[in-house]
Amino acid sequence: MERKYNKQAKLNIRKGDVVKIIAGDSKGSQGRVLEVLRDKRRVLVEGVNMVSKHAKPNAKNTQGGIVKKEAPIHISNVMIIDGKGKPTRTGRKQDGNKLVRYFKSTGEVIK
């Protein structure tokens, strides 16, 4: 069902979360989320899905050449890792007057 007012999707993974890759070429590896691309439903994970890009010489990279960098991976291919190192699903619940995320497997509040 499409959201009525806020058209951007509400995603369960945020910048800074430690995630495990559950599908694709990098399956089994884990890393920290560097960026969440909400409109494309993709995430950049540190050290995962590395690609080679040809870069022109510029002020930052005077030599130019081939640069290795992370490419976005679809958000359905990652799962957040709980305190014990296992991939788990997340939920939201009221904690007093504040809405917090929690691990569904342990019930522990995230951050």
FIKEDO-883177 format. One record per atom (N, C-alpha, C): atom name; x, y, z. Coordinates in steps of 0.2 Angstrom, whole numbers, plus 5000, padded with zeros to 4 digits. Example, Ala and Ser with C-alpha at 12.3 -4.5 7.8 and 13.67 -1.06 7.14 Angstrom:
N:5066:4972:5039
CA:5062:4978:5039
C:5066:4984:5039
N:5064:4989:5035
CA:5068:4995:5036
C:5064:5000:5039
This chain:
N:5004:4994:5000
CA:5000:5000:5000
C:5004:5006:5000
N:5003:5011:4996
CA:5007:5017:4995
C:5005:5022:5001
N:5011:5025:5003
CA:5010:5030:5009
C:5006:5036:5006
N:5002:5039:5010
CA:4997:5044:5008
C:5001:5051:5008
N:5004:5053:5013
CA:5007:5059:5013
C:5015:5059:5012
N:5019:5056:5016
CA:5026:5055:5015
C:5027:5050:5010
N:5029:5051:5004
CA:5030:5047:4999
C:5037:5042:5000
N:5041:5045:5004
CA:5047:5041:5004
C:5046:5035:5009
N:5049:5029:5007
CA:5048:5023:5011
C:5051:5023:5017
N:5048:5020:5022
CA:5051:5020:5029
C:5055:5013:5029
N:5062:5014:5030
CA:5066:5008:5030
C:5068:5006:5037
N:5070:5000:5038
CA:5072:4998:5045
C:5079:4998:5046
N:5083:5000:5041
CA:5091:5001:5042
C:5093:5008:5041
N:5097:5010:5046
CA:5099:5017:5046
C:5107:5017:5045
N:5109:5023:5044
CA:5116:5025:5044
C:5120:5023:5050
N:5125:5019:5050
CA:5129:5018:5056
C:5127:5011:5059
N:5122:5007:5056
CA:5120:5001:5058
C:5125:4996:5056
N:5126:4990:5060
CA:5131:4985:5057
C:5126:4980:5054
N:5127:4978:5048
CA:5123:4973:5044
C:5127:4968:5041
N:5123:4962:5040
CA:5126:4956:5037
C:5123:4956:5030
N:5127:4954:5025
CA:5124:4953:5018
C:5121:4946:5018
N:5115:4945:5016
CA:5112:4939:5015
C:5110:4936:5008
N:5112:4940:5003
CA:5111:4938:4996
C:5116:4941:4992
N:5118:4938:4986
CA:5122:4941:4981
C:5129:4939:4982
N:5134:4942:4978
CA:5141:4941:4978
C:5144:4941:4984
N:5142:4946:4988
CA:5146:4947:4995
C:5142:4944:5000
N:5138:4939:4999
CA:5134:4935:5004
C:5139:4933:5010
N:5137:4934:5016
CA:5141:4932:5022
C:5145:4937:5025
N:5147:4942:5021
CA:5151:4948:5024
C:5147:4953:5028
N:5150:4956:5032
CA:5147:4961:5036
C:5150:4968:5036
N:5147:4973:5038
CA:5150:4980:5038
C:5145:4985:5040
N:5148:4991:5041
CA:5144:4997:5044
C:5141:5000:5038
N:5134:5003:5039
CA:5131:5006:5034
C:5134:5013:5033
N:5136:5015:5027
CA:5139:5022:5026
C:5134:5027:5024
N:5129:5025:5020
CA:5124:5029:5018
C:5117:5025:5016
N:5112:5028:5017
CA:5105:5025:5014
C:5102:5029:5009
N:5101:5026:5003
CA:5098:5029:4997
C:5091:5028:4997
N:5087:5032:5001
CA:5080:5030:5002
C:5075:5029:4996
N:5077:5034:4991
CA:5073:5034:4985
C:5074:5028:4980
N:5080:5025:4981
CA:5082:5019:4977
C:5082:5013:4981
N:5080:5013:4987
CA:5080:5008:4992
C:5086:5004:4992
N:5092:5007:4992
CA:5099:5004:4992
C:5103:5007:4998
N:5108:5003:5000
CA:5112:5006:5005
C:5120:5005:5003
N:5124:5009:5005
CA:5131:5008:5004
C:5134:5005:5011
N:5137:4999:5010
CA:5140:4996:5016
C:5148:4996:5015
N:5151:4998:5021
CA:5158:4998:5021
C:5162:4992:5019
N:5166:4992:5014
CA:5170:4986:5012
C:5166:4981:5008
N:5160:4982:5006
CA:5156:4977:5003
C:5154:4979:4996
N:5154:4975:4991
CA:5152:4976:4984
C:5156:4982:4981
N:5163:4980:4982
CA:5168:4985:4979
C:5168:4984:4971
N:5169:4990:4968
CA:5169:4991:4961
C:5175:4995:4959
N:5178:4994:4953
CA:5183:4998:4951
C:5180:5004:4946
N:5182:5010:4948
CA:5180:5016:4944
C:5186:5019:4941
N:5186:5021:4934
CA:5191:5025:4931
C:5190:5032:4933
N:5195:5035:4936
CA:5195:5042:4938
C:5200:5047:4934
N:5197:5052:4932
CA:5202:5057:4929
C:5206:5061:4934
N:5212:5063:4932
CA:5216:5067:4937
C:5212:5073:4939
N:5212:5075:4946
CA:5209:5081:4948
C:5213:5083:4954
N:5211:5089:4958
CA:5214:5091:4963
C:5215:5086:4969
N:5210:5082:4970
CA:5210:5077:4976
C:5214:5071:4974
N:5214:5069:4968
CA:5218:5063:4965
C:5222:5066:4959
N:5228:5068:4960
CA:5232:5071:4955
C:5234:5066:4950
N:5235:5060:4952
CA:5237:5054:4947
C:5232:5052:4943
N:5226:5051:4946
CA:5220:5048:4942
C:5221:5041:4942
N:5218:5037:4937
CA:5219:5030:4937
C:5212:5026:4940
N:5213:5020:4942
CA:5208:5016:4944
C:5207:5016:4951
N:5201:5018:4954
CA:5199:5019:4961
C:5194:5013:4963
N:5196:5010:4968
CA:5191:5005:4971
C:5186:5009:4976
N:5179:5008:4975
CA:5175:5011:4980
C:5169:5006:4980
N:5165:5008:4986
CA:5159:5004:4987
C:5153:5006:4982
N:5149:5001:4980
CA:5143:5002:4976
C:5137:5000:4980
N:5131:5003:4979
CA:5125:5002:4983
C:5123:4995:4982
N:5120:4992:4987
CA:5117:4986:4987
C:5110:4986:4989
N:5105:4982:4986
CA:5098:4983:4988
C:5097:4981:4995
N:5092:4985:4998
CA:5091:4985:5005
C:5088:4978:5007
N:5085:4975:5003
CA:5082:4968:5004
C:5088:4963:5005
N:5094:4964:5003
CA:5099:4959:5003
C:5103:4960:5010
N:5101:4965:5014
CA:5105:4965:5021
C:5100:4965:5027
N:5103:4962:5032
CA:5100:4962:5039
C:5104:4965:5044
N:5101:4968:5049
CA:5104:4971:5054
C:5107:4966:5059
N:5112:4967:5062
CA:5115:4962:5067
C:5114:4964:5074
N:5112:4959:5078
CA:5110:4961:5085
C:5117:4961:5089
N:5116:4961:5096
CA:5122:4962:5100
C:5126:4955:5100
N:5123:4949:5099
CA:5126:4943:5099
C:5129:4941:5092
N:5128:4945:5087
CA:5131:4944:5081
C:5127:4940:5076
N:5120:4940:5077
CA:5116:4936:5073
C:5111:4941:5069
N:5110:4940:5063
CA:5105:4944:5059
C:5098:4943:5062
N:5095:4949:5062
CA:5088:4949:5065
C:5084:4954:5062
N:5077:4953:5063
CA:5073:4958:5061
C:5072:4964:5066
N:5069:4969:5064
CA:5068:4975:5069
C:5061:4977:5069
N:5059:4980:5074
CA:5052:4983:5075
C:5052:4989:5078
N:5047:4993:5079
CA:5046:4999:5083
C:5041:4998:5088
N:5043:5002:5094
CA:5038:5002:5100
C:5039:5008:5103
N:5034:5010:5107
CA:5034:5016:5111
C:5038:5014:5118
N:5043:5019:5119
CA:5047:5018:5125
C:5046:5025:5129
N:5041:5025:5133
CA:5039:5031:5137
C:5035:5035:5132
N:5038:5041:5130
CA:5035:5045:5125
C:5039:5045:5119
N:5043:5041:5118
CA:5048:5040:5112
C:5047:5034:5108
N:5047:5034:5101
CA:5047:5028:5097
C:5054:5026:5096
N:5055:5019:5098
CA:5062:5017:5097
C:5062:5010:5093
N:5068:5009:5090
CA:5068:5002:5086
C:5071:4997:5091
N:5069:4991:5090
CA:5071:4985:5094
C:5072:4979:5090
N:5076:4974:5092
CA:5078:4968:5089
C:5072:4963:5091
N:5069:4960:5086
CA:5063:4956:5087
C:5065:4950:5090
N:5071:4947:5089
CA:5074:4941:5092
C:5075:4941:5099
N:5078:4947:5102
CA:5079:4948:5109
C:5075:4953:5113
N:5072:4957:5109
CA:5068:4962:5112
C:5072:4968:5114
N:5078:4968:5113
CA:5083:4973:5115
C:5082:4980:5111
N:5082:4985:5114
CA:5082:4992:5111
C:5088:4993:5107
N:5088:4996:5101
CA:5094:4997:5097
C:5096:5004:5099
N:5103:5005:5101
CA:5106:5011:5103
C:5102:5014:5108
